[in-house]
Amino acid sequence: MIEFTEEQKKAISDAQEKFSSIKDNPDLLTESQLDLLFGQARSMNGWKDKGISDEMLHSLYELVKMGPTSTNSCPARFVFIKSSEMKEKIKDALLPNNVEKCMTAPVITIIGYDLDFSDYMGKLFPHMDVAPMYKGNSDMNFATAFRNGSLQGAYLMIIARAMGLDCGPMSGFNNELVDELFFKDTNIKSNFLCCLGYGDPSKIFFRLPRLDFDEVCEII
């Protein structure tokens, strides 16, 4: 049984009260808001000439970090590339068909995962010592870092869309080269890239098919 401090008990009580008040609010997302996130949202191939401020990226992360991860592990690491110098640095790692869409994007985000994430568990999960669970099991450590880092990358895309930005996620790049260029002498590994900006509607293609419910789901 976990013993919480009085301060932690108060924090739990405050969180429960706040959550209840939010859930009791009858205002749900509208159809147009859901379209902004998923229904009509698209992976962008081209961008308007409109930048993203550092303040907006800070605000984006402040919401991304609130998404759930296993034992609050938060293994994702984000590099927001804005400068021309750093864009040129990553250019050689891109597949040819991804170069233009990256180079013209206001921001290229490297979504990585830190295999040393458990070093932060004392801060992130202070009521229980879970770091040895990861440090003593390399398979579990990798699976946790990769899975939850991917989740956090997805949170970033959803929240970016909710903030009015567009996304251009991609895996068409040389991970080893990106790791060498941006994560050298660390235990951080690149997962995928996501360009951020304001999408150019004229560069959108037709939507590709998706699988139907009965093809991939079952209710048992």
Residue pairs with C-beta under 8 A, 6 or more apart in sequence:
2 127
2 128
4 12
4 127
8 127
29 37
31 39
35 41
36 161
36 162
37 158
37 161
37 162
41 161
41 166
41 167
42 166
42 199
42 204
42 207
43 167
43 168
43 169
44 101
44 166
44 167
44 168
44 195
44 197
44 199
44 200
44 203
44 204
45 101
45 168
45 203
45 204
45 205
46 101
46 104
46 199
46 200
46 202
46 203
47 101
47 104
47 105
47 106
47 166
47 195
47 197
47 198
47 199
47 200
48 197
48 198
48 199
48 200
50 106
50 197
50 198
51 82
51 106
52 82
52 106
52 107
52 165
52 196
52 197
54 82
56 163
56 165
57 80
57 107
59 163
60 156
60 159
60 160
60 163
60 165
61 78
63 155
63 159
64 76
64 78
64 152
64 155
64 156
64 159
65 74
67 151
67 152
67 155
68 151
69 75
69 148
69 151
69 152
70 144
70 147
70 148
71 121
71 124
71 125
71 130
71 144
72 124
72 125
73 117
73 118
73 121
73 124
73 125
73 134
73 144
73 145
73 148
74 117
74 120
74 124
74 148
74 152
75 113
75 114
75 115
75 117
75 144
75 145
75 148
75 149
75 152
76 111
76 112
76 113
76 114
76 148
76 149
76 151
76 152
76 153
76 156
76 191
77 111
77 112
77 113
77 114
77 149
77 183
77 188
78 109
78 110
78 111
78 112
78 156
79 109
79 110
79 112
79 182
80 107
80 108
80 109
80 196
81 87
81 90
81 107
81 108
81 109
81 110
82 106
82 107
87 102
87 103
87 108
89 181
89 182
90 102
90 108
90 110
90 173
90 178
90 181
90 182
91 99
91 102
91 103
92 174
92 177
93 173
93 174
93 177
93 178
93 181
94 102
94 172
94 173
94 174
95 172
95 173
97 172
98 170
98 172
98 173
101 168
101 170
101 195
102 108
102 168
102 170
102 193
102 195
105 168
105 195
105 196
105 197
106 196
106 197
106 198
107 195
107 196
107 197
108 193
108 194
108 195
108 196
109 156
109 193
109 194
109 195
109 196
110 178
110 182
110 190
110 193
111 149
111 150
111 152
111 153
111 156
111 190
111 191
111 192
111 193
111 194
112 149
112 182
112 183
112 188
112 189
112 190
112 191
113 145
113 146
113 148
113 149
113 150
113 188
113 189
113 191
114 145
114 149
114 186
114 187
114 188
115 141
115 142
115 145
115 187
115 188
115 189
116 186
116 187
116 188
117 134
117 144
117 145
118 130
118 131
118 133
118 134
118 135
118 141
119 131
121 129
121 130
121 131
121 134
122 129
122 131
133 140
134 140
134 141
134 144
135 141
146 191
149 191
150 191
150 192
153 169
153 191
153 192
153 194
156 194
157 167
157 169
157 194
160 166
160 167
160 194
160 196
161 167
164 198
165 196
165 197
165 198
166 196
166 197
166 198
166 199
167 194
167 195
167 196
168 194
168 195
168 196
168 197
168 199
169 192
169 193
169 194
169 195
170 192
170 193
170 194
170 195
171 192
171 193
173 190
173 193
175 189
175 190
178 190
179 188
179 189
179 190
182 190
183 189
183 190
